[in-house]
Amino acid sequence: MVKIRLTRMGEKKIPMYRIVVADERTPRDGRVIAEIGSYNPTHNKGEGQFNVNVEEAKKWLANGAQPTQTVANILKKAGVK
């Protein structure tokens, strides 16, 4: 199954994430199919900052990709779902 999930980037104790489309069997930081956005949880004291390509996210959701809980919350804030 194809999942929309987060891939960790950034330095130690300074996380940044990319919102990616990947097969659920690949490792967290493994091979991805497509990158559709980014998420910075440390920006604005816990509120976080995100950037999502809405058209790509809608396309992958229409094709059956399942978002993780965190990504689903981000997509909801971005107005995708």
C-alpha positions as CSV (number, residue, x, y, z in Angstrom):
1,M,0.0,0.0,0.0
2,V,1.2,3.5,-0.7
3,K,1.3,5.9,2.3
4,I,1.7,9.6,2.6
5,R,4.1,10.1,5.6
6,L,6.9,12.1,7.1
7,T,10.6,11.6,6.4
8,R,13.0,13.1,9.0
9,M,15.6,15.6,7.9
10,G,17.6,18.2,9.8
11,E,20.2,17.9,12.5
12,K,20.2,16.3,15.9
13,K,17.5,17.8,18.1
14,I,16.4,20.2,15.3
15,P,14.0,18.1,13.3
16,M,12.5,19.0,10.0
17,Y,10.3,16.7,7.9
18,R,9.4,16.2,4.3
19,I,6.0,15.0,3.4
20,V,6.5,12.1,1.0
21,V,4.6,9.4,-0.8
22,A,6.2,6.0,-0.3
23,D,5.5,2.3,-0.1
24,E,4.6,1.3,3.4
25,R,7.3,-1.4,3.4
26,T,10.2,1.0,2.9
27,P,12.2,2.4,5.9
28,R,11.3,5.8,7.2
29,D,14.2,7.5,5.5
30,G,14.2,5.1,2.5
31,R,13.3,5.4,-1.1
32,V,10.3,7.6,-1.9
33,I,7.9,7.9,-4.8
34,A,7.3,11.6,-4.6
35,E,7.9,14.6,-2.3
36,I,4.8,16.8,-1.8
37,G,5.7,19.1,1.0
38,S,7.6,19.9,4.1
39,Y,6.9,20.4,7.8
40,N,8.9,22.2,10.5
41,P,7.5,21.4,14.0
42,T,9.8,23.7,15.9
43,H,8.7,26.9,14.1
44,N,6.4,29.2,16.1
45,K,6.7,27.4,19.5
46,G,4.9,24.2,18.7
47,E,2.5,25.5,16.2
48,G,4.7,24.4,13.3
49,Q,5.1,25.5,9.8
50,F,4.1,23.5,6.8
51,N,4.2,23.7,3.0
52,V,2.1,21.4,0.9
53,N,1.6,21.0,-2.8
54,V,-2.2,20.8,-2.7
55,E,-2.7,19.5,-6.2
56,E,-0.2,16.7,-5.8
57,A,-1.7,15.7,-2.4
58,K,-5.2,15.5,-3.9
59,K,-3.9,13.5,-6.8
60,W,-2.3,10.9,-4.5
61,L,-5.3,10.7,-2.2
62,A,-7.6,10.1,-5.2
63,N,-5.2,7.3,-6.3
64,G,-5.7,5.6,-3.0
65,A,-2.7,6.7,-0.9
66,Q,-3.4,6.6,2.8
67,P,-2.0,9.4,5.0
68,T,-0.6,8.8,8.5
69,Q,-2.3,10.5,11.4
70,T,0.1,13.4,11.6
71,V,0.1,13.9,7.8
72,A,-3.7,13.8,7.9
73,N,-3.8,16.6,10.4
74,I,-1.3,18.7,8.3
75,L,-3.4,18.1,5.2
76,K,-6.6,19.1,7.0
77,K,-4.9,22.4,8.1
78,A,-3.7,23.0,4.5
79,G,-7.3,22.5,3.2
80,V,-6.7,19.3,1.2
81,K,-9.2,17.1,3.1
